[in-house]
Amino acid sequence: MAVPINQYELLEAIIANYNKLKKELLSIPVELTTLKELEGHSKGTLMSINNLMAYLIGWGELVLKWNYKKMKNDAVDIPETGYKWNELGKLAQKFYKDYENNSFEELLVKLDNNVASIIAFIKSKSNHELYEIPWYEKWTLGRMIQLNTASPYTNARGRIRKWKKERDGLL
């Protein structure tokens, strides 16, 4: 799918990519979701399906937090307070820790709710606000949302599919 260039395409990408990801997630036996067998977000690390979901929830929550703060004219720390762009592996570890006590089922509900909140937020914005003005440095708001939602959903699905193949054809 091409990089979205308007509100409609952004919504379409998020919904399509998330639906494909969710289909993969729902096909995983719950007892396998805590095994740390997937390639992690830091070089040389492993993560579980639950960690991967925590990562997606964490970034989704950041997207909403950035926009909430910006709407209130508060300072926005991107990517996150206390983290720099070259520390994304550490940020991923924070997300894993934030949600480590949640079950697979709870994480699915949180991820569904997060995606729904992001979709509602996007629908509340005009195409001008999303794609016609810089929002963070040279990036538009729509591009920042896409980079932290639709793209990671596709990446996560790819990681899961690779893991399933390595697990002897869970596909």
Backbone as CSV, one residue per row, in Angstrom:
resi,resn,N_x,N_y,N_z,CA_x,CA_y,CA_z,C_x,C_y,C_z
1,MET,0.853,-1.181,0.000,0.000,0.000,0.000,0.900,1.245,0.000
2,ALA,0.564,2.218,-0.814,1.324,3.458,-0.906,1.162,4.275,0.376
3,VAL,2.087,5.200,0.572,2.022,6.083,1.738,0.786,6.977,1.595
4,PRO,-0.067,7.003,2.615,-1.269,7.833,2.541,-0.941,9.315,2.341
5,ILE,-1.785,9.976,1.546,-1.564,11.404,1.291,-2.774,12.253,1.675
6,ASN,-3.795,11.600,2.232,-4.964,12.349,2.688,-5.665,11.571,3.791
7,GLN,-6.650,12.196,4.395,-7.360,11.600,5.518,-7.975,10.251,5.159
8,TYR,-8.625,10.185,4.026,-9.269,8.947,3.596,-8.256,7.806,3.491
9,GLU,-7.139,8.066,2.831,-6.116,7.032,2.659,-5.483,6.635,3.992
10,LEU,-5.322,7.596,4.885,-4.763,7.294,6.203,-5.697,6.358,6.966
11,LEU,-6.981,6.683,6.992,-7.954,5.822,7.665,-7.987,4.439,7.029
12,GLU,-7.978,4.404,5.717,-8.004,3.139,4.996,-6.778,2.289,5.347
13,ALA,-5.603,2.904,5.401,-4.369,2.173,5.717,-4.394,1.632,7.147
14,ILE,-4.809,2.455,8.088,-4.855,2.010,9.483,-5.842,0.857,9.638
15,ILE,-7.024,1.013,9.100,-8.055,-0.015,9.248,-7.636,-1.317,8.559
16,ALA,-7.155,-1.218,7.327,-6.758,-2.426,6.583,-5.583,-3.125,7.264
17,ASN,-4.567,-2.361,7.638,-3.384,-2.973,8.241,-3.697,-3.555,9.617
18,TYR,-4.534,-2.866,10.377,-4.886,-3.386,11.690,-5.746,-4.644,11.575
19,ASN,-6.678,-4.661,10.636,-7.515,-5.847,10.458,-6.676,-7.066,10.085
20,LYS,-5.683,-6.884,9.225,-4.790,-7.996,8.860,-3.984,-8.448,10.077
21,LEU,-3.478,-7.488,10.843,-2.718,-7.819,12.046,-3.598,-8.565,13.050
22,LYS,-4.795,-8.067,13.260,-5.678,-8.689,14.255,-6.025,-10.121,13.853
23,LYS,-6.222,-10.361,12.577,-6.484,-11.718,12.102,-5.317,-12.640,12.478
24,GLU,-4.096,-12.158,12.309,-2.918,-12.953,12.699,-2.898,-13.182,14.205
25,LEU,-3.158,-12.129,14.964,-3.134,-12.245,16.421,-4.154,-13.267,16.914
26,LEU,-5.344,-13.223,16.345,-6.408,-14.123,16.797,-6.144,-15.582,16.437
27,SER,-5.219,-15.823,15.532,-4.906,-17.202,15.139,-3.827,-17.837,16.025
28,ILE,-3.311,-17.080,16.986,-2.226,-17.575,17.840,-2.812,-18.215,19.096
29,PRO,-2.408,-19.437,19.397,-2.860,-20.047,20.661,-2.391,-19.185,21.841
30,VAL,-3.302,-18.885,22.754,-3.016,-17.985,23.869,-1.783,-18.439,24.656
31,GLU,-1.599,-19.745,24.782,-0.471,-20.234,25.576,0.894,-19.910,24.940
32,LEU,0.902,-19.488,23.692,2.166,-19.127,23.035,2.463,-17.627,23.097
33,THR,1.522,-16.844,23.578,1.663,-15.381,23.488,2.674,-14.784,24.461
34,THR,3.105,-15.544,25.457,4.090,-15.016,26.413,5.505,-15.530,26.140
35,LEU,5.652,-16.421,25.177,6.977,-16.965,24.850,7.805,-15.912,24.124
36,LYS,9.012,-15.692,24.596,9.893,-14.694,23.972,10.678,-15.355,22.848
37,GLU,10.047,-15.370,21.673,10.624,-16.036,20.510,10.679,-15.149,19.263
38,LEU,10.053,-13.997,19.302,10.072,-13.099,18.146,11.292,-12.200,18.231
39,GLU,11.794,-11.791,17.071,12.887,-10.827,17.033,12.419,-9.547,17.725
40,GLY,13.219,-9.064,18.679,12.843,-7.894,19.460,13.080,-6.577,18.745
41,HIS,12.733,-5.502,19.415,12.892,-4.164,18.849,14.292,-3.601,19.054
42,SER,15.112,-4.281,19.848,16.522,-3.926,20.004,17.338,-5.077,19.446
43,LYS,18.425,-4.742,18.807,19.281,-5.755,18.188,19.665,-6.828,19.211
44,GLY,19.502,-8.078,18.802,19.899,-9.191,19.642,18.943,-9.536,20.764
45,THR,17.717,-8.979,20.740,16.751,-9.282,21.799,15.583,-10.079,21.234
46,LEU,14.877,-10.717,22.133,13.668,-11.452,21.776,12.493,-10.877,22.545
47,MET,11.321,-11.007,21.977,10.105,-10.532,22.626,8.991,-11.536,22.393
48,SER,7.928,-11.353,23.159,6.741,-12.200,23.015,5.690,-11.478,22.173
49,ILE,4.657,-12.198,21.816,3.501,-11.597,21.138,2.922,-10.497,22.031
50,ASN,2.826,-10.771,23.329,2.305,-9.756,24.253,3.191,-8.517,24.270
51,ASN,4.519,-8.700,24.223,5.425,-7.551,24.151,5.170,-6.752,22.877
52,LEU,4.972,-7.451,21.778,4.715,-6.783,20.506,3.428,-5.955,20.583
53,MET,2.414,-6.513,21.203,1.162,-5.769,21.357,1.367,-4.568,22.275
54,ALA,2.148,-4.731,23.335,2.441,-3.620,24.241,3.154,-2.498,23.497
55,TYR,4.052,-2.863,22.619,4.785,-1.896,21.801,3.808,-1.083,20.939
56,LEU,2.892,-1.767,20.295,1.918,-1.081,19.437,0.991,-0.183,20.253
57,ILE,0.572,-0.667,21.405,-0.273,0.144,22.283,0.508,1.369,22.751
58,GLY,1.754,1.158,23.149,2.589,2.263,23.632,2.733,3.373,22.599
59,TRP,3.036,2.997,21.363,3.161,4.017,20.314,1.819,4.670,20.010
60,GLY,0.761,3.888,20.015,-0.564,4.468,19.789,-0.930,5.470,20.868
61,GLU,-0.617,5.135,22.112,-0.880,6.065,23.217,-0.035,7.326,23.081
62,LEU,1.194,7.178,22.596,2.031,8.368,22.378,1.421,9.285,21.325
63,VAL,0.922,8.707,20.243,0.278,9.516,19.198,-0.850,10.350,19.814
64,LEU,-1.674,9.714,20.621,-2.783,10.427,21.254,-2.277,11.466,22.257
65,LYS,-1.261,11.119,23.033,-0.684,12.040,24.015,-0.091,13.272,23.332
66,TRP,0.680,13.056,22.264,1.274,14.187,21.544,0.193,15.160,21.105
67,ASN,-0.865,14.619,20.546,-1.923,15.471,20.010,-2.732,16.144,21.104
68,TYR,-2.966,15.449,22.187,-3.672,16.045,23.322,-2.859,17.224,23.871
69,LYS,-1.565,17.014,24.049,-0.706,18.090,24.579,-0.639,19.264,23.593
70,LYS,-0.510,18.952,22.325,-0.409,20.003,21.318,-1.694,20.837,21.275
71,MET,-2.849,20.174,21.407,-4.128,20.887,21.397,-4.249,21.814,22.602
72,LYS,-3.597,21.453,23.706,-3.610,22.291,24.910,-2.465,23.313,24.915
73,ASN,-1.701,23.349,23.817,-0.528,24.216,23.695,0.539,23.915,24.743
74,ASP,0.591,22.666,25.191,1.639,22.212,26.094,2.841,21.765,25.272
75,ALA,4.012,21.744,25.895,5.215,21.239,25.231,5.038,19.749,24.958
76,VAL,5.475,19.325,23.792,5.360,17.926,23.392,6.762,17.354,23.248
77,ASP,7.046,16.321,24.038,8.326,15.624,23.937,8.168,14.465,22.966
78,ILE,8.844,14.576,21.839,8.779,13.518,20.833,10.174,12.920,20.713
79,PRO,10.346,11.614,20.862,9.280,10.630,20.882,8.561,10.535,22.236
80,GLU,9.279,10.666,23.358,8.658,10.564,24.670,9.562,11.252,25.684
81,THR,8.975,11.768,26.736,9.744,12.414,27.789,10.799,11.448,28.319
82,GLY,12.049,11.901,28.296,13.152,11.088,28.798,13.782,10.175,27.765
83,TYR,13.291,10.200,26.525,13.824,9.334,25.466,14.159,10.169,24.235
84,LYS,15.242,9.802,23.587,15.633,10.431,22.325,15.368,9.428,21.192
85,TRP,15.408,9.921,19.957,15.144,9.056,18.817,16.127,7.899,18.739
86,ASN,17.345,8.093,19.264,18.323,6.997,19.206,18.180,6.029,20.391
87,GLU,17.113,6.169,21.163,16.859,5.304,22.317,15.533,4.551,22.192
88,LEU,15.150,4.259,20.974,13.854,3.611,20.762,13.819,2.188,21.310
89,GLY,14.963,1.522,21.369,15.014,0.195,21.979,14.669,0.267,23.459
90,LYS,15.185,1.283,24.127,14.862,1.480,25.548,13.387,1.831,25.719
91,LEU,12.851,2.617,24.803,11.436,2.966,24.860,10.572,1.709,24.663
92,ALA,10.982,0.840,23.754,10.256,-0.418,23.553,10.244,-1.226,24.853
93,GLN,11.371,-1.284,25.533,11.448,-2.010,26.804,10.489,-1.405,27.838
94,LYS,10.366,-0.076,27.819,9.428,0.602,28.726,7.996,0.149,28.430
95,PHE,7.647,0.100,27.135,6.304,-0.332,26.761,6.047,-1.773,27.227
96,TYR,7.032,-2.651,27.034,6.872,-4.045,27.479,6.567,-4.070,28.976
97,LYS,7.319,-3.269,29.737,7.165,-3.237,31.200,5.800,-2.653,31.584
98,ASP,5.396,-1.585,30.879,4.109,-0.934,31.178,2.932,-1.905,31.126
99,TYR,3.008,-2.880,30.234,1.869,-3.773,30.007,2.160,-5.235,30.373
100,GLU,3.234,-5.474,31.115,3.641,-6.846,31.398,2.620,-7.633,32.219
101,ASN,1.782,-6.960,32.969,0.799,-7.657,33.795,-0.550,-7.855,33.102
102,ASN,-0.625,-7.464,31.840,-1.866,-7.640,31.088,-1.836,-8.969,30.330
103,SER,-2.962,-9.636,30.317,-3.096,-10.878,29.552,-3.212,-10.555,28.061
104,PHE,-3.080,-11.583,27.254,-3.259,-11.443,25.815,-4.628,-10.841,25.503
105,GLU,-5.656,-11.347,26.157,-7.015,-10.854,25.917,-7.144,-9.381,26.298
106,GLU,-6.560,-9.002,27.430,-6.599,-7.593,27.862,-5.848,-6.697,26.875
107,LEU,-4.717,-7.192,26.388,-3.944,-6.410,25.422,-4.719,-6.226,24.123
108,LEU,-5.431,-7.266,23.699,-6.258,-7.142,22.483,-7.313,-6.055,22.652
109,VAL,-7.959,-6.025,23.799,-8.980,-4.998,24.064,-8.335,-3.613,24.072
110,LYS,-7.194,-3.485,24.733,-6.496,-2.193,24.778,-6.083,-1.744,23.377
111,LEU,-5.588,-2.675,22.580,-5.182,-2.338,21.220,-6.386,-1.939,20.368
112,ASP,-7.478,-2.677,20.484,-8.715,-2.307,19.767,-9.163,-0.900,20.167
113,ASN,-9.166,-0.631,21.460,-9.598,0.687,21.954,-8.663,1.794,21.482
114,ASN,-7.362,1.495,21.466,-6.390,2.476,21.015,-6.602,2.812,19.540
115,VAL,-6.772,1.788,18.735,-7.004,2.000,17.298,-8.291,2.798,17.096
116,ALA,-9.339,2.465,17.829,-10.605,3.204,17.715,-10.424,4.672,18.104
117,SER,-9.645,4.938,19.147,-9.393,6.324,19.561,-8.611,7.092,18.508
118,ILE,-7.643,6.435,17.898,-6.851,7.088,16.850,-7.726,7.381,15.632
119,ILE,-8.574,6.440,15.270,-9.485,6.646,14.134,-10.424,7.818,14.423
120,ALA,-10.968,7.860,15.615,-11.862,8.975,15.988,-11.101,10.298,15.946
121,PHE,-9.865,10.302,16.415,-9.058,11.518,16.380,-8.842,11.976,14.942
122,ILE,-8.467,11.054,14.071,-8.228,11.392,12.663,-9.496,11.976,12.035
123,LYS,-10.636,11.370,12.337,-11.905,11.851,11.780,-12.256,13.251,12.280
124,SER,-11.708,13.631,13.434,-11.986,14.962,13.984,-11.128,16.048,13.345
125,LYS,-10.175,15.647,12.521,-9.253,16.587,11.889,-9.609,16.779,10.418
126,SER,-9.285,17.941,9.927,-9.488,18.195,8.492,-8.278,17.672,7.721
127,ASN,-8.458,17.510,6.436,-7.342,17.099,5.590,-6.230,18.146,5.657
128,HIS,-6.603,19.407,5.756,-5.616,20.488,5.884,-4.756,20.274,7.129
129,GLU,-5.397,19.998,8.266,-4.653,19.785,9.514,-3.767,18.543,9.441
130,LEU,-4.235,17.531,8.722,-3.498,16.270,8.656,-2.351,16.283,7.656
131,TYR,-2.541,16.945,6.521,-1.577,16.773,5.431,-1.057,18.047,4.760
132,GLU,-1.546,19.195,5.140,-1.150,20.383,4.391,-0.267,21.350,5.161
133,ILE,0.011,21.047,6.421,0.896,21.914,7.218,1.867,21.047,8.012
134,PRO,3.089,21.539,8.229,4.038,20.777,9.055,3.507,20.681,10.490
135,TRP,3.726,19.528,11.095,3.267,19.309,12.468,4.460,19.101,13.406
136,TYR,5.430,18.305,12.971,6.661,18.065,13.735,7.814,18.139,12.753
137,GLU,8.612,19.176,12.935,9.693,19.451,11.996,9.101,19.494,10.587
138,LYS,9.584,18.641,9.668,9.059,18.668,8.294,7.852,17.758,8.097
139,TRP,7.500,16.968,9.116,6.470,15.957,8.984,5.078,16.518,9.261
140,THR,4.116,16.065,8.467,2.722,16.438,8.720,2.160,15.544,9.825
141,LEU,1.053,15.965,10.386,0.379,15.176,11.410,-0.026,13.810,10.853
142,GLY,-0.575,13.797,9.664,-0.993,12.532,9.059,0.170,11.572,8.885
143,ARG,1.295,12.094,8.458,2.482,11.242,8.269,2.984,10.712,9.615
144,MET,2.976,11.541,10.643,3.415,11.098,11.972,2.485,10.002,12.503
145,ILE,1.195,10.156,12.275,0.249,9.133,12.722,0.512,7.836,11.959
146,GLN,0.660,7.928,10.655,0.890,6.747,9.822,2.170,6.028,10.239
147,LEU,3.232,6.781,10.496,4.517,6.184,10.881,4.441,5.438,12.211
148,ASN,3.447,5.755,13.022,3.345,5.161,14.352,2.111,4.284,14.536
149,THR,1.388,4.024,13.439,0.212,3.152,13.502,0.213,2.176,12.324
150,ALA,-0.201,2.616,11.169,-0.354,1.737,10.010,0.939,0.998,9.663
151,SER,2.047,1.706,9.639,3.331,1.062,9.302,3.742,0.024,10.340
152,PRO,3.697,0.354,11.644,4.039,-0.674,12.632,3.075,-1.872,12.639
153,TYR,1.818,-1.668,12.269,0.895,-2.799,12.195,1.369,-3.782,11.119
154,THR,1.815,-3.237,9.984,2.326,-4.079,8.907,3.601,-4.789,9.345
155,ASN,4.488,-4.059,10.002,5.737,-4.635,10.485,5.451,-5.756,11.486
156,ALA,4.518,-5.512,12.410,4.175,-6.507,13.436,3.611,-7.768,12.776
157,ARG,2.764,-7.586,11.796,2.190,-8.740,11.098,3.295,-9.557,10.435
158,GLY,4.257,-8.871,9.839,5.389,-9.565,9.218,6.208,-10.350,10.234
159,ARG,6.443,-9.766,11.399,7.180,-10.464,12.461,6.433,-11.717,12.912
160,ILE,5.123,-11.579,13.053,4.312,-12.720,13.488,4.342,-13.820,12.441
161,ARG,4.185,-13.464,11.191,4.180,-14.467,10.120,5.529,-15.186,10.036
162,LYS,6.608,-14.434,10.198,7.952,-15.039,10.193,8.080,-16.013,11.367
163,TRP,7.629,-15.607,12.535,7.681,-16.447,13.733,6.863,-17.719,13.538
164,LYS,5.679,-17.569,12.956,4.825,-18.735,12.723,5.512,-19.732,11.799
165,LYS,6.142,-19.244,10.753,6.857,-20.142,9.818,7.981,-20.846,10.528
166,GLU,8.713,-20.108,11.370,9.831,-20.703,12.099,9.353,-21.730,13.120
167,ARG,8.121,-21.596,13.572,7.528,-22.518,14.547,6.898,-23.708,13.829
168,ASP,7.359,-23.982,12.654,6.898,-25.155,11.916,5.507,-25.003,11.351
169,GLY,5.290,-23.906,10.710,4.065,-23.756,9.937,2.795,-23.495,10.745
170,LEU,2.856,-22.635,11.734,1.638,-22.251,12.431,0.693,-21.473,11.526
171,LEU,1.200,-21.047,10.373,0.383,-20.242,9.457,-0.862,-20.974,9.016
